[in-house]
């Protein structure tokens, strides 16, 4: 992830890690929360304070009961 943040192309990272294809590397990029938050920070609607979603206790209790 540090290589990607410093501008190294995804295909170069895939080759360096020995991945057969860029799609294999993509799953690691998909899972990086910091990368997602950075992308979302560029798309925040005007007059909206960016924040991370915090589920309510009621929702968490419901999910734990499943």
N, C-alpha and C positions, 0 to 999 in steps of 0.2 A: 504494500500500500504506500509505503514511503516513496518508492520509485515512481509510482503513478502520480503522487502528489507533486513530485519534482519534475513532471513533464515527460517521463519516459513513456513511449508508446506501448499500448497494451500488447501488440504483437511481439515486441522485443521482450517484454516481461514473460510472455508465454514461452518463447523460445529459450530464454535464460533458465526458466524453471523446468524445462523439459516437457512441457505440456504438448500434447498432440495437436491441439488447436486452440485458438483464442477463446472459443466457447468454454473450454475447461477452465481457463483463467477467469472468465466472466462470472462464474458462480462465487468466487471469492470477492470480486468487486461488488456483486449484488448484496453480499452479506455485511458490507462495511457500513455501519451506522453513521460514522463521522463523515464519510463521503456523501451519504444521502442528505445529512443535515446541511452540509456545505452547498449542495445543489439546491436544496429547498430555500436556503437563505437568499439565493439570487432570484427566487420567484415569489417571494412573499408579497401579497397584495398590499397596496398602499393603505396607510392608516391602520395596519394590523401588526401587533407586536408578535414577533416570532417566538414560539415556545414549543416544548415537547409535550405530547399528549400524556395526561395522567388520568388513568381510569378511576372511576369512583369506587369506594369501598363496596357498594352494592353490586357493581358490575364484577369486581374481583371475586366476591362471595359467590355470585351466580356461576362464574367460570370454574371456580374450585369445586363446586357441587356437581359439575358434569361428570 
